[in-house]
Amino acid sequence: MVRSHGTRLHRLAGSLLGCLALVMTAALAEAAPISAHAAVPYMGWNTYYGVGGVFDEQTIISVATALLDRGLARAGYRIVWLDFGWAAGQRDTSGELVINPQQWPHGLPWLTAWLHERGLLAGIYTDAGTSGCRGQGVGSFGHYQQDADAFAAWGFDAVKVDFCGAGQQGRKPEPLYIQFAQALAHNASHRPMLLNVDNFWVPGQIDGKRPSFADSAYANYRWAPRIAQSWRTDTDIGFTRNLQWRNVLRNLDHDAAHPEAAGRGHWNDPDYLGPELGMTRAQAQAQLSLWAIVAAPLILGSDPRALSPASIEMLENRQVIAVDQDPLGIQGTAIDHKGAGQVWCRRLERGHRAVALLNRGPRPLRITTSARKVGLRRAKAYELQDLWAHTAKKTTGVITAVVPPHSAVLYRATSL
């Protein structure tokens, strides 16, 4: 499944609002009930980037075992998500999706039970259209309730609903996602399932004219919080095994456009984490830092079986994960931007602030802000915990660092 990429200029919010309480929008006021799986940004692994569209039961068992054995599940990466490729989309005479016994010899209920027994969760994929991209793969149009009932009966905990095929078929996202959300909510097994709205298209990406802005990823925030636990805010950050830094920055900027839409149980989704899939180690670490600042779901796209110990250690940084998982659920924003340097800030519980100094450019850069600018209460001294260096220092108010190219320094700042 190949997706083309679009671009769009975005004006970053350069204000202190990112570190102060945000006023909830009408959309959030009418938000769907908070899922037990998404009260804070959910975490896990998805097949899309790391293994592509060809996988089977043994692949999933092998990857899940790696999540367990390498400590990723213990760190929070618990959802094992089957993306496109889990089925061809064929149906029997009753309209039920046909499961390939060679691909899933024990059946999908057995697989989800195996995952659940080990403390993991299970996710699955479909398209809102009659098929996926270019008429291939699973599509649920005309079978929303039937498929929702099947996913629940099979034991899945999360459903990613793509809009690749539906968009190419000329359909509009909002009414279809509302219908699918209703089908999930009323599944015959009464099973709670997380819904990820994967309407990733940006304006004109399909054919130069479609979709319109109103039907694009840029407008998901207007309606998705009422029905879903997460929604895409931009197109993909790359292709299978080829994720790019410039696309990470692009998606970060668009994800930051509407922080007010996010909150406990409902999250802006800028796409997956991709260490060792085309980015440098510094870039991948910066991606995780900024995904934590914007309270993004942390779904690993890389194959955990192939990752280096250094990447595993990075992904398991509990101090960084704690920023992402902060119970206040307030999405951070950029509060200062000068040249290639940016200051991002997120309000955390107990009056703390997460502060990321991001160098988007190719040369080292000193980036500076202050305790007052990030919203800390007045004090004689402040503590800065460097969440990557695992060091702490005191300051009278200045927050500064020389940041290497394409890198981020991430602090937890506290008034003393």
RODO-2510 file (C-alpha; in nm, 4 decimals, decimal comma):
residues 416
     n   res          X          Y          Z
     1     m     0,0000     0,0000     0,0000
     2     v     0,1854     0,3113    -0,1205
     3     r     0,0668     0,6534    -0,0173
     4     s     0,1853     0,9765    -0,1752
     5     h     0,2789     1,2719     0,0419
     6     g     0,1462     1,6251     0,0391
     7     t     0,2767     1,9416     0,2041
     8     r     0,1079     2,2341     0,3676
     9     l     0,2461     2,5458     0,5321
    10     h     0,1510     2,5743     0,8947
    11     r     0,1845     2,8620     1,1368
    12     l     0,3035     2,7307     1,4728
    13     a     0,1350     2,8596     1,7848
    14     g     0,4057     3,0736     1,9409
    15     s     0,2379     3,1501     2,2686
    16     l     0,2393     3,0511     2,6316
    17     l    -0,0915     2,8678     2,5891
    18     g     0,0894     2,5395     2,5409
    19     c     0,1955     2,5420     2,9064
    20     l    -0,1268     2,6751     3,0521
    21     a    -0,4652     2,5104     3,0905
    22     l    -0,6441     2,4939     2,7563
    23     v    -1,0093     2,5798     2,7137
    24     m    -1,1976     2,2734     2,5931
    25     t    -1,3643     2,3107     2,2557
    26     a    -1,7245     2,2203     2,1873
    27     a    -1,5985     1,9052     2,0159
    28     l    -1,4220     1,7926     2,3321
    29     a    -1,7184     1,8843     2,5464
    30     e    -1,9156     1,6322     2,3415
    31     a    -1,6340     1,3773     2,3291
    32     a    -1,6969     1,0042     2,3330
    33     p    -1,6583     0,8239     2,6674
    34     i    -1,2993     0,7727     2,7771
    35     s    -1,1739     0,4276     2,6825
    36     a    -0,9898     0,2279     2,9469
    37     h    -0,7233     0,1692     2,6814
    38     a    -0,6795     0,5394     2,5987
    39     a    -0,7248     0,7471     2,9158
    40     v    -0,3646     0,8436     2,8441
    41     p    -0,2088     0,8084     2,4976
    42     y    -0,2075     0,4401     2,4095
    43     m     0,1140     0,2559     2,3236
    44     g     0,2035    -0,0463     2,1144
    45     w     0,3387    -0,1761     1,7860
    46     n     0,1931    -0,1856     1,4328
    47     t     0,2871    -0,4046     1,1372
    48     y     0,2706    -0,1285     0,8721
    49     y     0,6257     0,0106     0,8610
    50     g     0,8304    -0,2679     1,0164
    51     v     0,7038    -0,5814     0,8405
    52     g     0,4801    -0,4411     0,5644
    53     g     0,1750    -0,6225     0,4333
    54     v     0,3054    -0,9799     0,4412
    55     f     0,2823    -1,1467     0,7820
    56     d     0,1162    -1,4395     0,9524
    57     e     0,0527    -1,5934     1,2910
    58     q     0,4138    -1,6867     1,3419
    59     t     0,5276    -1,3314     1,2572
    60     i     0,2935    -1,1821     1,5153
    61     i     0,3899    -1,4352     1,7831
    62     s     0,7562    -1,3687     1,7121
    63     v     0,7176    -0,9890     1,7348
    64     a     0,4995    -1,0103     2,0460
    65     t     0,7607    -1,2308     2,2095
    66     a     1,0241    -0,9688     2,1295
    67     l     0,8063    -0,6966     2,2866
    68     l     0,7904    -0,9078     2,6005
    69     d     1,1478    -1,0336     2,6115
    70     r     1,3097    -0,6989     2,5287
    71     g     1,1126    -0,5043     2,7901
    72     l     0,9027    -0,2949     2,5525
    73     a     0,5723    -0,4371     2,6762
    74     r     0,6763    -0,3702     3,0343
    75     a     0,7535    -0,0092     2,9338
    76     g     0,3977     0,0266     2,7973
    77     y     0,4073    -0,0865     2,4329
    78     r     0,1243    -0,3376     2,4743
    79     i    -0,1040    -0,3171     2,1695
    80     v    -0,0038    -0,5614     1,8933
    81     w    -0,1755    -0,4134     1,5888
    82     l    -0,2405    -0,6000     1,2640
    83     d    -0,2513    -0,3492     0,9790
    84     f    -0,3256    -0,4088     0,6089
    85     g    -0,2331    -0,7577     0,4984
    86     w    -0,4063    -0,9536     0,7739
    87     a    -0,6712    -1,0624     0,5186
    88     a    -0,7406    -1,0250     0,1483
    89     g    -1,0894    -0,8847     0,2049
    90     q    -1,2792    -1,1797     0,0608
    91     r    -1,6196    -1,2645     0,2121
    92     d    -1,8273    -1,5810     0,2291
    93     t    -2,1905    -1,6126     0,1219
    94     s    -2,3004    -1,4674     0,4576
    95     g    -2,0828    -1,1610     0,4109
    96     e    -1,8347    -1,2631     0,6798
    97     l    -1,4665    -1,1942     0,6192
    98     v    -1,2790    -1,5064     0,5101
    99     i    -0,9808    -1,5968     0,7282
   100     n    -0,6934    -1,7724     0,5526
   101     p    -0,6110    -2,0896     0,7531
   102     q    -0,2551    -2,0911     0,6184
   103     q    -0,2005    -1,7376     0,7477
   104     w    -0,3834    -1,7917     1,0784
   105     p    -0,3705    -2,1675     1,1448
   106     h    -0,5122    -2,1386     1,4974
   107     g    -0,7608    -1,8623     1,4119
   108     l    -0,7759    -1,5015     1,5269
   109     p    -0,9581    -1,5715     1,8572
   110     w    -0,6703    -1,7984     1,9522
   111     l    -0,4209    -1,5229     1,8650
   112     t    -0,5920    -1,2556     2,0734
   113     a    -0,6261    -1,4986     2,3649
   114     w    -0,2537    -1,5773     2,3392
   115     l    -0,1752    -1,2030     2,3532
   116     h    -0,4152    -1,1371     2,6397
   117     e    -0,2697    -1,4196     2,8464
   118     r     0,0639    -1,2389     2,8315
   119     g    -0,0718    -0,8969     2,9255
   120     l    -0,0813    -0,7638     2,5702
   121     l    -0,3692    -0,6136     2,3723
   122     a    -0,4740    -0,6798     2,0124
   123     g    -0,5503    -0,4331     1,7349
   124     i    -0,6880    -0,4886     1,3853
   125     y    -0,7366    -0,2878     1,0648
   126     t    -1,0027    -0,2224     0,8064
   127     d    -1,0890     0,0463     0,5526
   128     a    -1,4062     0,2544     0,5628
   129     g    -1,4577     0,1819     0,1922
   130     t    -1,5368    -0,1430     0,0153
   131     s    -1,1636    -0,2199     0,0013
   132     g    -0,8288    -0,0678     0,0881
   133     c    -0,5930     0,1274    -0,1389
   134     r    -0,6419     0,0713    -0,5127
   135     g    -0,9207    -0,1806    -0,4579
   136     q    -0,7068    -0,4196    -0,2527
   137     g    -0,7446    -0,5591     0,0963
   138     v    -1,0082    -0,5401     0,3646
   139     g    -1,2854    -0,2816     0,3404
   140     s    -1,5934    -0,2763     0,5608
   141     f    -1,8349    -0,0499     0,3716
   142     g    -2,1775    -0,2174     0,3786
   143     h    -2,0592    -0,4475     0,6589
   144     y    -1,9784    -0,2076     0,9438
   145     q    -2,1882    -0,3806     1,2086
   146     q    -2,0974    -0,7258     1,0822
   147     d    -1,7260    -0,6515     1,0975
   148     a    -1,7474    -0,4703     1,4322
   149     d    -1,9245    -0,7752     1,5743
   150     a    -1,6581    -1,0039     1,4269
   151     f    -1,3653    -0,7982     1,5601
   152     a    -1,5252    -0,7987     1,9057
   153     a    -1,6030    -1,1705     1,8975
   154     w    -1,2448    -1,2427     1,7941
   155     g    -1,1206    -1,0545     2,1019
   156     f    -0,9685    -0,7388     1,9543
   157     d    -0,9238    -0,4312     2,1706
   158     a    -0,8564    -0,1661     1,9050
   159     v    -0,9594    -0,0982     1,5463
   160     k    -0,7743     0,1215     1,2977
   161     v    -1,0130     0,2363     1,0258
   162     d    -0,8263     0,3546     0,7168
   163     f    -0,9669     0,5905     0,4537
   164     c    -0,7329     0,5027     0,1694
   165     g    -0,9822     0,3010    -0,0330
   166     a    -1,2804     0,5061     0,0806
   167     g    -1,1108     0,8282    -0,0276
   168     q    -1,0194     0,6871    -0,3674
   169     q    -1,3826     0,5757    -0,4004
   170     g    -1,4983     0,9355    -0,3512
   171     r    -1,6582     0,8942    -0,0088
   172     k    -1,6727     1,1518     0,2712
   173     p    -1,5056     1,0624     0,6010
   174     e    -1,7210     1,2114     0,8750
   175     p    -2,0500     1,0260     0,8109
   176     l    -1,8735     0,6932     0,7535
   177     y    -1,6642     0,7161     1,0669
   178     i    -1,9721     0,8079     1,2702
   179     q    -2,1424     0,4951     1,1379
   180     f    -1,8405     0,2784     1,2170
   181     a    -1,8081     0,4249     1,5663
   182     q    -2,1742     0,3424     1,6314
   183     a    -2,1174    -0,0127     1,5098
   184     l    -1,8219    -0,0539     1,7470
   185     a    -2,0162     0,0929     2,0376
   186     h    -2,3047    -0,1492     1,9772
   187     n    -2,1069    -0,4622     1,8962
   188     a    -2,2862    -0,7844     1,9821
   189     s    -2,0246    -0,8883     2,2384
   190     h    -2,0440    -0,5550     2,4255
   191     r    -1,6657    -0,5421     2,4031
   192     p    -1,4979    -0,2014     2,4499
   193     m    -1,2753    -0,1260     2,1518
   194     l    -1,0534     0,1719     2,0830
   195     l    -1,1141     0,3520     1,7496
   196     n    -0,8308     0,5118     1,5522
   197     v    -0,9524     0,7376     1,2674
   198     d    -0,6904     0,6909     0,9944
   199     n    -0,8176     0,9503     0,7487
   200     f    -0,4621     1,0453     0,6489
   201     w    -0,5326     1,2233     0,3189
   202     v    -0,4179     1,5866     0,2922
   203     p    -0,5956     1,8318     0,0581
   204     g    -0,5589     1,7269    -0,3060
   205     q    -0,3480     1,4202    -0,2258
   206     i    -0,5764     1,1719    -0,4025
   207     d    -0,5903     1,3266    -0,7495
   208     g    -0,4893     1,6910    -0,7225
   209     k    -0,8396     1,7995    -0,6245
   210     r    -0,9589     1,5492    -0,3676
   211     p    -1,0022     1,5543    -0,0796
   212     s    -1,1179     1,9025     0,0083
   213     f    -0,9736     2,0621     0,3196
   214     a    -1,2939     1,9764     0,5084
   215     d    -1,2541     1,6071     0,4243
   216     s    -0,8783     1,5940     0,4874
   217     a    -0,6646     1,4936     0,7835
   218     y    -0,6297     1,8618     0,8693
   219     a    -1,0010     1,8791     0,9586
   220     n    -1,0369     1,5505     1,1516
   221     y    -1,0093     1,7436     1,4781
   222     r    -1,3448     1,9115     1,4053
   223     w    -1,5496     1,5932     1,4459
   224     a    -1,3341     1,2943     1,5436
   225     p    -1,3073     1,3709     1,9190
   226     r    -1,6811     1,3052     1,9516
   227     i    -1,6497     0,9471     1,8282
   228     a    -1,2901     0,8220     1,8481
   229     q    -0,9938     0,7835     2,0799
   230     s    -0,7477     0,9153     1,8209
   231     w    -0,7386     1,0658     1,4736
   232     r    -0,4628     1,1316     1,2231
   233     t    -0,3472     1,4900     1,1777
   234     d    -0,1370     1,4450     0,8623
   235     t    -0,0351     1,1923     0,5993
   236     d     0,2212     0,9141     0,6562
   237     i     0,5741     1,0044     0,7652
   238     g     0,7235     0,7711     0,5063
   239     f     0,6947     0,4413     0,3307
   240     t     0,7658     0,0916     0,4538
   241     r     1,1138     0,0922     0,6103
   242     n     1,1789     0,4501     0,4870
   243     l     1,0772     0,7196     0,7345
   244     q     1,2149     1,0682     0,6861
   245     w     1,3081     1,3483     0,9268
   246     r     1,1506     1,6235     0,7174
   247     n     0,8202     1,4365     0,7284
   248     v     0,8467     1,3949     1,1044
   249     l     0,8795     1,7741     1,1363
   250     r     0,5914     1,8299     0,8960
   251     n     0,3640     1,5956     1,0907
   252     l     0,4699     1,7497     1,4191
   253     d     0,3723     2,0951     1,2948
   254     h     0,0309     1,9854     1,1719
   255     d    -0,0344     1,7833     1,4866
   256     a     0,0325     2,0991     1,6885
   257     a    -0,2259     2,3002     1,4947
   258     h    -0,5162     2,2134     1,7262
   259     p    -0,3935     2,1071     2,0709
   260     e    -0,7295     2,2047     2,2166
   261     a    -0,8932     1,9080     2,0408
   262     a    -0,6908     1,6592     2,2441
   263     g    -0,7457     1,5639     2,6061
   264     r    -0,7891     1,2658     2,8332
   265     g    -0,9130     0,9758     2,6221
   266     h    -0,8907     1,1557     2,2849
   267     w    -0,5609     1,2197     2,1090
   268     n    -0,4168     1,3870     1,8007
   269     d    -0,2187     1,1209     1,6125
   270     p     0,0874     1,2350     1,4109
   271     d     0,1755     0,8759     1,2963
   272     y     0,4157     0,6094     1,4215
   273     l     0,7621     0,6064     1,5766
   274     g     1,0333     0,4867     1,3396
   275     p     1,3793     0,4314     1,4890
   276     e     1,6211     0,2662     1,2426
   277     l     1,3767     0,3068     0,9530
   278     g     1,5676     0,5848     0,7761
   279     m     1,6315     0,8391     1,0506
   280     t     1,9491     0,8876     1,2493
   281     r     1,9530     0,7951     1,6173
   282     a     1,9354     1,1660     1,7096
   283     q     1,6367     1,2208     1,4834
   284     a     1,4519     0,9185     1,6209
   285     q     1,5191     1,0360     1,9765
   286     a     1,3932     1,3830     1,8876
   287     q     1,0790     1,2297     1,7388
   288     l     1,0049     1,0432     2,0617
   289     s     1,0751     1,3601     2,2627
   290     l     0,8315     1,5713     2,0628
   291     w     0,5679     1,2962     2,0402
   292     a     0,5761     1,2992     2,4217
   293     i     0,5357     1,6769     2,4272
   294     v     0,2270     1,6635     2,2017
   295     a     0,0720     1,3720     2,3953
   296     a     0,0753     1,1461     2,0910
   297     p    -0,0063     0,7750     2,0919
   298     l     0,3280     0,5925     2,0965
   299     i     0,2945     0,3212     1,8354
   300     l     0,6234     0,1672     1,7281
   301     g     0,6535     0,1144     1,3539
   302     s     0,9935    -0,0566     1,3606
   303     d     1,0370    -0,4313     1,3941
   304     p     1,1409    -0,4798     1,7591
   305     r     1,3174    -0,8048     1,6723
   306     a     1,5696    -0,6131     1,4607
   307     l     1,6260    -0,3020     1,6729
   308     s     1,9638    -0,2372     1,8327
   309     p     1,9961    -0,2391     2,2129
   310     a     2,0491     0,1383     2,1951
   311     s     1,7142     0,1925     2,0217
   312     i     1,5402    -0,0370     2,2685
   313     e     1,6915     0,1605     2,5567
   314     m     1,5730     0,4854     2,3950
   315     l     1,2175     0,3588     2,3489
   316     e     1,2020     0,2371     2,7084
   317     n     1,3082     0,5678     2,8664
   318     r     1,0547     0,5795     3,1482
   319     q     1,1037     0,9503     3,2201
   320     v     1,0193     1,0389     2,8594
   321     i     0,7260     0,7970     2,8533
   322     a     0,5990     0,9572     3,1744
   323     v     0,5784     1,2919     2,9929
   324     d     0,3703     1,1354     2,7174
   325     q     0,1513     0,9547     2,9703
   326     d     0,0993     1,2505     3,2044
   327     p    -0,2488     1,2139     3,3578
   328     l    -0,3504     1,5766     3,2957
   329     g    -0,3656     1,4920     2,9254
   330     i    -0,2781     1,8449     2,8085
   331     q    -0,1090     1,8588     2,4695
   332     g     0,1999     2,0782     2,4517
   333     t     0,2791     2,3387     2,1871
   334     a     0,5657     2,5422     2,0460
   335     i     0,6064     2,8637     2,2442
   336     d     0,9097     3,0133     2,0681
   337     h     1,0654     2,9790     1,7233
   338     k     1,3837     3,1501     1,6046
   339     g     1,5528     3,0256     1,2907
   340     a     1,5892     2,6480     1,3144
   341     g     1,5464     2,6546     1,6920
   342     q     1,2198     2,5962     1,8724
   343     v     1,1020     2,5772     2,2326
   344     w     0,8161     2,3368     2,2978
   345     c     0,6407     2,3144     2,6312
   346     r     0,3808     2,0939     2,7978
   347     r     0,2036     2,1445     3,1278
   348     l     0,2335     1,8390     3,3554
   349     e     0,0791     1,7410     3,6853
   350     r     0,2067     1,8929     4,0120
   351     g     0,2910     2,2172     3,8342
   352     h     0,5823     2,0651     3,6392
   353     r     0,6651     2,1531     3,2800
   354     a     0,8149     1,9406     3,0032
   355     v     1,0399     2,1588     2,7894
   356     a     1,1883     2,0464     2,4583
   357     l     1,4571     2,2485     2,2855
   358     l     1,4341     2,1366     1,9228
   359     n     1,7000     2,2030     1,6595
   360     r     1,5353     2,1427     1,3227
   361     g     1,8462     2,2452     1,1271
   362     p     2,1799     2,0955     1,0158
   363     r     2,4140     2,2878     1,2513
   364     p     2,4527     2,3006     1,6307
   365     l     2,2414     2,5741     1,7849
   366     r     2,2067     2,7302     2,1290
   367     i     1,8401     2,7496     2,2226
   368     t     1,7266     2,9463     2,5262
   369     t     1,4062     3,0104     2,7159
   370     s     1,3154     3,0830     3,0774
   371     a     1,1181     2,9408     3,3663
   372     r     0,8769     3,2321     3,3363
   373     k     0,8161     3,1745     2,9650
   374     v     0,7328     2,8077     3,0184
   375     g     0,4823     2,8981     3,2891
   376     l     0,6550     2,7855     3,6078
   377     r     0,5542     2,9634     3,9256
   378     r     0,7962     3,2234     4,0605
   379     a     1,0734     3,0772     4,2726
   380     k     1,4288     3,1518     4,3752
   381     a     1,5515     2,8412     4,1951
   382     y     1,4330     2,5756     3,9534
   383     e     1,5415     2,2189     3,8830
   384     l     1,5970     2,0922     3,5309
   385     q     1,6019     1,7166     3,4838
   386     d     1,7594     1,6211     3,1499
   387     l     1,5474     1,3202     3,0565
   388     w     1,7978     1,1789     2,8073
   389     a     2,1241     1,2481     2,9909
   390     h     1,9624     1,1460     3,3241
   391     t     2,1170     1,4426     3,5001
   392     a     1,9725     1,7263     3,7062
   393     k     2,0837     2,0827     3,7610
   394     k     1,9553     2,3990     3,9256
   395     t     1,8955     2,7331     3,7579
   396     t     1,7721     3,0722     3,8683
   397     g     1,5436     3,0807     3,5653
   398     v     1,7414     3,0411     3,2436
   399     i     1,6763     2,7220     3,0456
   400     t     1,9367     2,6778     2,7734
   401     a     2,1414     2,4187     2,5863
   402     v     2,3552     2,3796     2,2775
   403     v     2,1473     2,1366     2,0750
   404     p     2,3142     1,9209     1,8077
   405     p     2,1736     1,9164     1,4531
   406     h     1,8347     1,7438     1,4051
   407     s     1,8102     1,6819     1,7782
   408     a     1,6119     1,7728     2,0848
   409     v     1,6980     1,8252     2,4496
   410     l     1,4107     1,7311     2,6799
   411     y     1,3790     1,8676     3,0331
   412     r     1,1322     1,8234     3,3163
   413     a     1,1343     2,1656     3,4833
   414     t     1,0205     2,2231     3,8408
   415     s     0,9987     2,5215     4,0754
   416     l     1,1914     2,4659     4,3998
***
